[in-house]
Amino acid sequence: MSSGKSFYVTTPIFYVNDAPHIGHAYTEVATDFLARWHRQAGDDTWMLTGTDEHGQKILRTATANGVTPQEWADRLVEQSWKPLIETIDVANDDFIRTTDPRHEKAVQDFLQKLYDDGFIYAGEYEGFYCVGCEEYKLPNELADGTGQYEGEKVCAIHSIPVERLQEKNYFFRMSDFQERLIELYESNPTFVQPDSARNEMLQFIRQGLSDLSISRSTFDWGVKVPWDESHVVYVWFDALLNYVTAVGYGQDDANFDRRWPATHIVGKDILRFHSVIWPAMLMAAGLDVPCQVYGHGWLLVGGEKMSKSKLTGIAPTEITDTFGSDAFRYYFMRAITFGQDGSFSWEDLSARYQSELANGFGNLASRVVAMIERYFEGVVPPQGPASEADLAIQKVVADAAAAADAAVERLAIHDSLSAIWTIVDELNGYITDMAPWQLSKDEANRERLGTVLYTAAEGLRALAVLLHPIMPKATEKLWTALGHRDVLGELSAQPVREAATWGQLTAGTSVNGLEPLFPRIETPVA
């Protein structure tokens, strides 16, 4: 077990009604970056992802494809969702499926407790239901249909007609928790972030909470309500519980106590479920609410939210097959302010790949290793007396590492990478200013040349450690080239919060040739 504090972080669990697009991958990479950073910081880290496999939408999709819902879910998980994790290099600790027996049993236990404690009652519900959202819609969440849906009410998100449903359901007394939720928000201002999301959710709660319909009886694809098997659990009530069932709720108390509560990374479109319904459910069960719920923005393509139904979904492999997984991970975390909407374009991806990765970081690494090979026969030279310029680099590295860690703490992933990138920019400028190729022409400058290249190589060591959580493949290549695996150990074991401690690179170590970390891409994209 790690000695550090517990850090349990989750993605949403994704619907298996279709294959993943880069919007899903964006959430996975953000969560994975945070998990990798905390692991390397020595924190007791656990990352969960998985799939949501119940509900009417899955049932209809499976039926339309001529298979059972379970067969459909199994196919999508094995052929699409688990391969996504490999495609974008996600190092999750667990993958939960809502059809897992461990999940279904714990959902029933949770529901039974709420029922026994008086938080669930039988009633009748009538309202407009969007199968796409798997949610009853309020009047202000509907729009007038156009084109083929002229004269009908449609979901404002999916632009498809809603269905008027009337059925006997079981209800969760969510209205009982309105005041406790307001108190939670006011006493813990960072519980929901960013601030714009927090304010929106707080306003929603203050307008008054209705009790929540938590069962369906018109179809049977779901977890059976334990005291009434003619009903299945509402898909969201079932799905939200994955965060506790995966770490042992009701089955492994020691692990549950070790892991829970979690930090949830979700898209802003499902924020209400996670920041209103979910904490109310936990309060009812006497469990801790999450540490934090962070609602990130949408990925926009051509100004619209990415959507399979609107054919704007881009498969992650369309990017990784050309640019590689490291560039995919770096681009989406660096180019978009985490928490805000961001537009994706092939032109911007290509430009950043060229300028920041190939010319910036990749070229820096290649030049430094090549100059150590050329001027010192591939052996890291000793560090002589430090000049002001050398000390300035040490300060840049220290400041960047501290700023990056502070940014991770507040989930500002883009700020973290911007801070680390100052090392890349400053080292490139340092090498230009120090001009080792000029120093090499005079033997009298031998010690100075060694100090310059040691400073550059030690800066690269710090970069390898700090960038490992976002670009695991390229940094592993750099770590091998620097020749320090035998001396310092595996890169993933380097404490990220000690990356800036100067002088960890040992003089006399042999470097190994370095292929370009980010090869030039000549073929036009898109």
N, C-alpha and C positions, 0 to 999 in steps of 0.2 A: 504493500500500500504506500502511496506517495505520502510525504510528510506534510505537504501543503494543505491549504483549505480545500473544502469540497467545491467543485465547479461542475454542475450538471447542466448540460445545454441541449436543447432539442430543436429540431426542425418541426414544422407541422407534419402530420402524416398525410400522404398525398393520395388523392382519389385514383383508383385504377380504371377509370372509365376510358382512359386514352393514354398514349405514350407521352413521356415527359418532353417539355421544351425548355429553352434557356431560362425562362422565368423560374421554373422549379430548380434548375441547376444553380441559379443565382442564390436562392435561399440556402441550398445545401453547402455551397462554397463559403458563404458568410459564416454559417454555423461551424463548419469544419475549421476555418481559419481561427476562430475563437477557441475551439477545443484544442487545436494543435498548439496555439500560443500558451494556453494555460497548462497543457501537459509539459511543454518545455520549460515552463516556469516552476515546475515541481508541484503543481496543485493536483489534488485528487480528482482527476477529470473523467467525465463520462459523457459521451455524445450519443444521442439517440435519433434515429430517423426510422421511417417505415411507411406503411401503406394503410389506407382506409378503404375497407372492402365491402362494407354493408350499405344498405339503403336502396331506395327506389331507382336511382339513376344507374347504379351498377346492374341491378336486376334487369332493367330495360335494355341496357347496352348488351348484356350477355344474351338475352332473348333474341335481340335483333341479329346477333352473330351466331345463333343456333347452338349455343352451349349453355351449361349451367353457370350460375354466378360464381361458384367455386372454381370451375374450370377456367372461366374468364380471368378471375383474379390470379390464379396460379400462372397462367400464361403470361399475363402482363408483368407480374412481379419478376418472373425468371427471364423474360425476353427483353424487358424495357427498363424496369425500375432498379433492379440490382446491377445491371450493366451500366446504368447512368453513374452509379457510385464509382465504378472502375474508370469510366471515361474521364471524370473530372477529379480523380484522385482523392476521394473522400475517405478518411480513416475513422469511420464510425465504430463505436464499441458494441452497438446492438442495432438490430433491425426488427421492429415489431410489426406484426400484421394483426389487424383486428379479428381475423379468423383464427388466430392462435388460441389453442385451448387455455393457455395461461391468462390470456386477456379476457376471454369470454367468461371464465369462472369468476375472475376478480370484478368484472363489471356487474355480474349478478350479485356478488357479495356487497358491493358498494350500494347498489340500488336497494337491496333488501334492508340494509342499515338505515337508509334514508326513509324507507317505507315504515319500518318499525318505529322510527323516531318521530313520525308524524309529518314529515316534509313532503310526502307524496299522497295525492288523493285522486279519486276518479271524477271525471267530469265530461263535458261535451264541448267540442271545438268546431267552429266554422270559420273559414277564412280562405284567403288566396294563397296557394302553395306554389313555389317555384321548384321544380324538380332539379334544375341546374344548380341552384343554391342549396337544395335540400332544406328549405326554410319557409315558414309562413311569412308573408310579406305584409308590412304595414302599408296603409293607403299612400303615404308619401314615398314609398319605395317602388311604386308602380308608375308606368308611363302609358300613354296612348299608343297603340300599335300603328305601324305604317305599312304600306305595301300589302303583302299577302295577309298581314295581321291587322289590317284596317278595321276599326270598330271593336277591337279586343284590348284588354288590359295586358300589358307585358311587363316582365321583370326589367327594372331599369339597368341591371347589370348585364343580363344575358340577351335582352331584346327578344325573348320568346314568351308566348302566352303563358300566364299563370293558370292554375287549375283551382276551381272552387271546391273545397273539400269540407265535408261535415262528417265527423266520426266521434265515437266515444274514445276518450284517451285518458291516460293518467297524467297528472300535472305535478310539476315541482313548484313548491311555494317560493319562487324566486323573489316575489314582492316583499317577503319577510326580511330580505337582506339589503334593501335599498340604503338604509341609514348606515349599516355597517360598511357597505361598499364606499359610500361617500367619505366616511371616517378613514377608511384605508387609503383612499386617494389623497386626502388632505394631510394625513400623518406621514405618508411616504410618497413624496412628490415624484420620485423616480420609478414608482411601481410600473407605470405605463410610460413608455417613451416611443418616439420623441415627444416633445412638449405639445406639439399640434395634435398628436393622437390622444395624449392624455386629456387635453382640454375638451376634445370632441366626445370622448367616452364619458367624462364627468358630466358634461351637459346632457348626454343621453340618459344617464342614471337619474339626474335631478328632475327630468321630465316625468319620471315615474316608471316603475318596472311592473310588468304584468307577469303572472305566473306562466310557466313554460310547459307546453305540451311535450311530454317526453316518451310517448309510445305511439305506435301505429298498429292498426289491426286489419288494414286492407291488403297487406302483403306479408310474406313471412321470411324475407331475406334479412336476417338480423339476429341479435342476441335476444333470446326469449326472456320476457319479464318473468322473474322466478315465481311469483305468486299467481300469475295469470298467463298461461302459455299461449293464449289466443292473441297476445300482443307481443310485438318486438320493440326493443328499445330504439327510440329516436336516434338516428345515425350520429348526430352531433354529440349527444349525451354519451353515447358509446365511444365515439372517437376521442373526445377530450380526455377520457380516462386512461388512454394509452400512456400518458406521461407518468402515471403512478403505477399502472399495472406492470410496466416494463421493468421497474426497479423493485418489485416485490410487494406491492400493496396487498395486505391480507395473507401473504404467502411466505415472505422472507423479511421479517421485521428488522433484522440487523442491517440488511442491505438497504431497505427503504429508509431507515434512520440515517444511514451513511450518505445517501444520495439526495434525498428530497430536502428542501424544495429546489426547483429548477429555474433556469433562465430560458424563456421561450422566444425563439426568433420566428416571426410569422409575417405573412403579407398583410398589408393594411386592410384588405377586403375581408379578412376573417378575424379582425381585431376584436370585434364586439363579443364573439364567442369566447375568446381567450381572456378578455379583460373585464367581462361582466358575468357571463354565465358560469365560466370555469371557477373563478374565485368564490362565487356564491355556492356552487356545488361543494367545494372544499370546506367552506365555512360550515355548511350543513353537516358534513361528515366529521367535523372536529379536527380537520387537518390544516397544516400550514398552507397559506396561499403561496403562489410562486414568488421567487426572488424578484423577477422582473418579466414584463412582457414587452417585447420590442417589435413594433409594426413597421417594417420597411416599405419603401415605395414600390411602384410597379415599374417593370421594364416596358418601355414604349417602343414600338416599331412603326415608323411613319405617323407618329403622334397618337397612336392608339395602343391600349393595353394589349399585350400579347394574348392570343386566344386561338385555340384549335378550331373552334366553331367558325371563326372569322378568317381562318387560314393565314393568320399572322404568326403562328407558332414556328419557331426555328429550332430544329433538333440540335442539341449540343455538339453532336459529331460533325455537323456541317462546319463548325468552327475548329474543333480540336483536330480534325483530320488534316487541316491545313496549318494551323498555328500551334498546335500542341496544347496539352492540358494546363501547363504552367501559365502560358499567355492568356488562356481563357480565364483562369482564376485571378491573375493579376489585373487584367483589363476591367472586369466587372467590379472588383473591389476598389480599384483606384479611380476609374473614370466617373463613377457615380457616387454622389454624396449619400452615404448610407442613411436611410430614413426618408429620402426624397425620391420622387419619380426620376427615372433617367432614360434618355433615349439611346437606343443601340443603333449604330450604323457601321457597315463594313468599312467605310472610309476611315472613320475614327479609330476603329480597331487596328486596321492596317497601319495607319500613321503612328499610333502609339507603339505598336510592335516594333516598327522600324526605329523610331527615335529613342524611345525609353528602354526597350529591352535589347534589341540588336546593337544599336549604336551606343547606348548609355551604359547599361550594366554588362551586357555580353562582351562588348569591345574592351571595356575596362578590365575585366577578368582576363581576357586573352592577352592583352598587352602586358599586364603585370607578370603573368606566368612566363610569357615569351621572353621578357627582358631579364628575368631571373635566370632563365635557361641560357640566354645569350651572354650575359655579362658575368654570371657567377656559376656557370656550369651546372645549372639546375639545382643549386643549393641555396636555401634561404640565408641571406647574409646577416651578420650581426648588426644591431642597432648602435650607432655611435651617438655622440652628443646631439641632443634634440635642438633644432632651431625653432624660431617662433612659428614658422610655417608647419613644422612637424607637430608642435604642441597644439596648434590651431586645429589640425585634423583630429587629434585625440579628443579635443573639446567637442568638435562636431559630432563625433561618434557617441560620446557620453550623453550629450544633449539629445541626440536623435533617439537613442535607446530609451532614455527616460520619458521623452515625449510620446514615443510609440506605445510604451507600456501603459502610460496614463490614458492614452486614447482608447486602447483596448478595454480598459476598465469601464469607460463610459460608452463602449460599443461603437465608437467612431472609427470604423475600420479604415475609411478613406484617409482620415487624419493620421492614423498610425503609419500607413504606407507612405504618405507624403513626408512624414518625419524621417523615415528610414531612407527615403530617396535623396534626402539632402546629402547623405554620405556618398552616394553614387556621383552626384553633381560636383561635390567638393573634391572628391578624389580625382575625378577627371580633370578639374581645374588645377589641382595640385601637381599632377603629373605634367601637364602642359607648362606650368610655371617653373617646375624644377628641371625639366628637360633632361632626363637621365641619359638620353642618347648623346647629348653634348658633354655631360659629366664624364661619360665613358671614354672620351677621347684623350683624357689626361690622367695618367696614373696617380697624380697628386690628389685627384678627387675621389680616389677609390673608396675611402671610408664614407665620404658624403654620399656617393652613389649607393652604397650599401644601406645607409640609413633611409634614403628616399625609397628604395625598393622594399625595405623591411616595413616602413610606414604604410606603403601601398598594400603590401600583402597582409599586414595585420588588420588594415581597414577592410580588406576582402574577407578575412576570417569573421570579423564582426558582422559583415553583411550576410555571409552565408548563414550564420546563426539567426539573425533577425528576419531574414527573408524565407527561411525554411518553412514556416507555417503557411506561406502563401504560394511559394514555388518549390515544392519538395524535390522535383526531379533535377532542375537546373542547379540548385544549391548542393545536392548530393554530388553532382559532377564536379562542381567547384571544390568541394571538400576533399574529394579524391585527388584533384589536381594540386591542392595545397599540401598534400602528403601528411596530414595530421591525424588521420584516423588511428594510427598506432600509438600516437602520443596523447591525444586528447579524448579519443573514443569516438563513438558514433555521433553523427551530427544531431540526430534527434534527441540525444542525451545532453546536449550542451545547454546549460541553464540560460534561458533567454534574458533574464533580468541581470545576468552577469556578463552579457555579451560585450559590453563596453570596457570591462576591466582590461587595461592595456598590457600587452606583453605576453599574451598566452601563446602566440606563435613562437616556436623554438628555432633559434638560428641553428643552421647545420642540417636541417631537415631537407630531404630531396623533394622537389616539386615534380609533378608528372605532366606531360603534355595535355593541353586542354583544347578539345574540339570546340568550335563555336557553340555557345550555350543557346543562342537563338539564330539559327541559320537564316540567311536572307531568303525571302520568298519572292520569286520573280513572277510567279503566275498571278494573273489578275484574279481578284476574289469577287464573289457574288455574280 
